[in-house]
Amino acid sequence: MTQQFKVPRGLPIQPVQRTTPRSRPTATKPTESFAKILEGKLQQSPLKFSAHAAKRLETRGINFTDQQLQTLEQAVEKARQKGGRETLILLGDVALVVSVVNRTVITAIDGESLKENVFTQIDSAVIT
């Protein structure tokens, strides 16, 4: 199959002129990836206690030392690294259900109330 091109008379045929390529602005490479920045922000946010958890701690007379709070923070970080979202953390004779994603203690149960208790809607557990 042959194609014919018709060039109108009176128009000169000229070779295509090459132009020099324009220099494109180069994107600056970020020094850190988004994942690293997000991870750093998540680690920096302090552990919070929900109103429900604070009430449970108060009514059950549960107080944490600075060392226990640091251990709790480390347990939450371990759960986060393993992909936990809702984690049961056993800290001595206290059980805490923690939303790892929100870094929030949801509820707290003392040793007396732990017996024969069923924990639901958790995906991981950390025993300290």
C-alpha positions in Angstrom: 0.0 0.0 0.0 1.5 3.3 -1.0 0.6 6.6 0.5 1.0 9.8 -1.4 1.7 13.1 0.2 0.6 16.2 -1.6 2.7 19.3 -1.0 0.9 22.5 -1.9 2.7 24.4 -4.7 4.6 27.5 -3.7 5.5 26.3 -0.2 9.2 25.4 0.2 10.1 22.2 1.9 12.7 22.7 4.6 14.5 20.3 6.8 13.4 20.1 10.4 15.5 22.4 12.6 16.7 20.9 15.8 16.5 23.1 18.8 18.7 22.7 21.8 17.0 21.0 24.6 15.8 23.3 27.3 17.3 22.7 30.7 14.7 21.4 33.0 14.7 22.4 36.6 16.0 19.6 38.7 13.9 18.5 41.6 15.7 18.7 44.9 16.0 15.3 46.6 14.7 15.2 50.1 17.2 14.4 52.7 14.8 12.0 54.4 12.0 9.8 53.0 8.4 10.4 54.0 8.3 7.2 55.9 11.3 8.2 58.1 9.8 11.6 58.8 6.5 10.1 59.7 8.1 7.5 61.9 10.1 10.2 63.7 6.9 12.2 64.3 5.1 9.2 65.7 7.9 8.4 68.1 8.0 12.0 69.3 4.3 12.1 70.3 3.8 11.4 74.0 1.7 8.6 75.2 -1.8 9.7 76.1 -4.5 8.3 78.4 -8.1 8.4 77.3 -10.7 9.8 79.7 -11.9 6.2 80.3 -8.4 5.0 81.1 -7.7 7.9 83.4 -11.0 7.2 85.2 -10.1 3.5 85.6 -6.6 4.3 86.9 -8.1 6.7 89.4 -10.9 4.5 90.7 -8.5 1.5 91.0 -5.8 3.5 92.7 -3.2 2.7 90.0 -0.2 5.0 89.8 2.8 4.7 87.6 6.4 5.6 88.4 8.5 7.4 85.8 10.3 4.0 85.1 7.0 2.3 84.5 5.9 5.0 82.1 9.1 4.6 80.2 8.7 0.8 80.1 5.1 1.4 78.8 6.4 3.7 76.1 9.0 1.1 75.0 6.3 -1.6 74.9 4.1 0.6 72.7 7.1 1.2 70.4 7.8 -2.5 70.2 4.2 -3.2 69.3 4.3 -0.5 66.6 7.5 -1.9 65.1 5.8 -5.3 64.8 2.7 -3.8 63.2 0.4 -3.9 66.2 -2.6 -1.6 66.2 -4.6 -2.5 69.3 -2.3 -4.0 71.9 -2.7 -5.6 75.3 0.3 -4.6 77.5 0.9 -6.4 80.8 2.9 -4.1 83.0 3.5 -5.8 86.3 0.1 -6.6 87.7 -1.7 -4.1 85.5 -3.1 -4.8 82.0 -3.5 -1.9 79.6 -5.2 -1.9 76.2 -3.4 0.6 74.0 -4.2 2.0 70.6 -0.7 1.9 69.1 -1.6 4.0 66.1 -3.0 6.9 68.3 -0.5 6.2 71.1 -3.4 6.2 73.5 -4.1 4.0 76.5 -7.7 3.0 76.1 -8.3 1.2 79.4 -6.5 -0.2 82.4 -7.3 -3.2 84.6 -5.6 -4.0 87.9 -4.5 -7.4 89.1 -7.7 -8.1 91.1 -9.9 -7.6 88.0 -7.6 -9.5 85.7 -8.7 -12.9 86.7 -11.0 -14.6 84.2 -11.2 -11.5 82.1 -11.5 -11.7 78.3 -9.8 -9.2 76.1 -11.3 -8.7 72.7 -10.5 -6.5 69.7 -6.7 -6.7 70.2 -4.2 -7.9 67.6 -1.1 -8.2 69.8 0.2 -8.4 73.3 3.4 -7.2 75.0 4.5 -8.6 78.3 7.0 -6.4 80.2 
